[in-house]
Amino acid sequence: MKGIKKITLVGIVGDDPEVVNNPDGSSFAKFSLAIDVGTKSKPRTDWVLVNCNKFHFEIATKYITKGARLYIEGFPSAKAYITRAGEVGVQEQVYPEIIRIISSKNNVEPTEVGGDEYNNGEEPAY
């Protein structure tokens, strides 16, 4: 039996998606997602990096803009790094399987993209 490693996020896009070109000629889009967590007395915002390739690359570059509220289901990952102060930090990342635009500054109708009809039931190659 296979295990399951999936995450569900609802948050606000921090910046317009950035297109990154790989040396092999492929491209992907990335953007940050702000997620409010914590309590009223101790509010905190977590930032998650969303990496979109294949079908979601097109959706990210055409419809997702700064300030849009998104629902995302996908595969979580974490990447360690060293801060300028010499401390260890962790960048949370997600590779989306489903993206639902809840609201957008560009008045894009709420829509859902992803799921089995787009990946033919195959596991993503991340």
DRENKE-194840 format. One record per residue (C-alpha): x, y, z; residue number from 1. Coordinates in steps of 0.1 Angstrom, whole numbers. Example, Ala and Ser with C-alpha at 12.3 -4.5 7.8 and 13.67 -1.06 7.14 Angstrom:
<gufis>
+-------+-------+-------+-----+
:     x :     y :     z : pos :
+-------+-------+-------+-----+
:   123 :   -45 :    78 :   1 :
:   137 :   -11 :    71 :   2 :
+-------+-------+-------+-----+
</gufis>
This chain:
<gufis>
+-------+-------+-------+-----+
:     x :     y :     z : pos :
+-------+-------+-------+-----+
:     0 :     0 :     0 :   1 :
:    13 :    35 :    -9 :   2 :
:    14 :    62 :    17 :   3 :
:    -3 :    96 :    14 :   4 :
:    15 :   129 :    17 :   5 :
:    -8 :   157 :     9 :   6 :
:   -15 :   192 :    22 :   7 :
:   -45 :   216 :    19 :   8 :
:   -39 :   254 :    20 :   9 :
:   -60 :   285 :    19 :  10 :
:   -42 :   318 :    16 :  11 :
:   -35 :   350 :    -2 :  12 :
:    -9 :   352 :   -31 :  13 :
:    20 :   375 :   -20 :  14 :
:    34 :   384 :   -54 :  15 :
:    26 :   378 :   -90 :  16 :
:    39 :   344 :  -102 :  17 :
:    75 :   344 :  -114 :  18 :
:    85 :   323 :  -144 :  19 :
:   117 :   304 :  -140 :  20 :
:   134 :   288 :  -170 :  21 :
:   154 :   256 :  -165 :  22 :
:   186 :   248 :  -184 :  23 :
:   168 :   219 :  -201 :  24 :
:   143 :   244 :  -217 :  25 :
:   114 :   236 :  -194 :  26 :
:    97 :   263 :  -173 :  27 :
:    79 :   266 :  -141 :  28 :
:    61 :   293 :  -122 :  29 :
:    65 :   301 :   -85 :  30 :
:    47 :   324 :   -61 :  31 :
:    44 :   328 :   -24 :  32 :
:    12 :   321 :    -5 :  33 :
:     5 :   338 :    29 :  34 :
:   -14 :   318 :    54 :  35 :
:   -27 :   334 :    86 :  36 :
:   -22 :   310 :   116 :  37 :
:   -20 :   314 :   153 :  38 :
:   -45 :   330 :   177 :  39 :
:   -60 :   365 :   181 :  40 :
:   -35 :   372 :   208 :  41 :
:    -5 :   358 :   189 :  42 :
:   -12 :   361 :   152 :  43 :
:    14 :   349 :   127 :  44 :
:    16 :   345 :    90 :  45 :
:    33 :   315 :    74 :  46 :
:    47 :   318 :    39 :  47 :
:    46 :   288 :    16 :  48 :
:    63 :   287 :   -18 :  49 :
:    41 :   273 :   -45 :  50 :
:    59 :   257 :   -75 :  51 :
:    37 :   252 :  -106 :  52 :
:    47 :   232 :  -137 :  53 :
:    29 :   216 :  -166 :  54 :
:    -8 :   224 :  -166 :  55 :
:    -6 :   246 :  -134 :  56 :
:    22 :   267 :  -150 :  57 :
:    -3 :   280 :  -176 :  58 :
:   -30 :   286 :  -149 :  59 :
:    -5 :   304 :  -126 :  60 :
:     8 :   327 :  -154 :  61 :
:   -26 :   336 :  -169 :  62 :
:   -50 :   338 :  -139 :  63 :
:   -31 :   341 :  -106 :  64 :
:   -21 :   376 :   -94 :  65 :
:    -9 :   392 :   -62 :  66 :
:   -38 :   394 :   -37 :  67 :
:   -58 :   365 :   -51 :  68 :
:   -72 :   341 :   -25 :  69 :
:   -65 :   305 :   -33 :  70 :
:   -74 :   270 :   -22 :  71 :
:   -46 :   246 :   -30 :  72 :
:   -42 :   208 :   -25 :  73 :
:    -8 :   194 :   -32 :  74 :
:    23 :   176 :   -22 :  75 :
:    44 :   193 :     6 :  76 :
:    81 :   197 :     7 :  77 :
:   106 :   216 :    28 :  78 :
:   140 :   230 :    19 :  79 :
:   166 :   240 :    45 :  80 :
:   188 :   271 :    41 :  81 :
:   212 :   293 :    61 :  82 :
:   200 :   329 :    69 :  83 :
:   223 :   359 :    67 :  84 :
:   226 :   357 :   104 :  85 :
:   239 :   322 :   101 :  86 :
:   208 :   305 :   114 :  87 :
:   191 :   275 :    98 :  88 :
:   158 :   283 :    82 :  89 :
:   132 :   261 :    65 :  90 :
:   113 :   271 :    33 :  91 :
:    79 :   253 :    31 :  92 :
:    70 :   244 :    -5 :  93 :
:    40 :   228 :   -22 :  94 :
:    36 :   213 :   -56 :  95 :
:    -1 :   217 :   -64 :  96 :
:   -24 :   190 :   -77 :  97 :
:   -56 :   212 :   -74 :  98 :
:   -58 :   250 :   -74 :  99 :
:   -91 :   268 :   -68 : 100 :
:   -92 :   305 :   -72 : 101 :
:  -116 :   317 :   -45 : 102 :
:  -113 :   354 :   -53 : 103 :
:   -91 :   376 :   -74 : 104 :
:   -84 :   413 :   -79 : 105 :
:   -89 :   408 :  -116 : 106 :
:  -125 :   396 :  -111 : 107 :
:  -117 :   361 :  -124 : 108 :
:  -146 :   338 :  -117 : 109 :
:  -139 :   313 :   -90 : 110 :
:  -127 :   282 :  -107 : 111 :
:  -110 :   249 :   -99 : 112 :
:   -82 :   233 :  -119 : 113 :
:   -64 :   201 :  -113 : 114 :
:   -74 :   166 :  -103 : 115 :
:   -74 :   134 :  -122 : 116 :
:   -86 :   148 :  -155 : 117 :
:   -54 :   168 :  -158 : 118 :
:   -28 :   143 :  -146 : 119 :
:   -45 :   111 :  -159 : 120 :
:   -41 :    96 :  -124 : 121 :
:    -3 :    96 :  -127 : 122 :
:    19 :   107 :   -99 : 123 :
:    36 :   140 :  -105 : 124 :
:    72 :   140 :  -114 : 125 :
:    85 :   165 :   -89 : 126 :
+-------+-------+-------+-----+
</gufis>
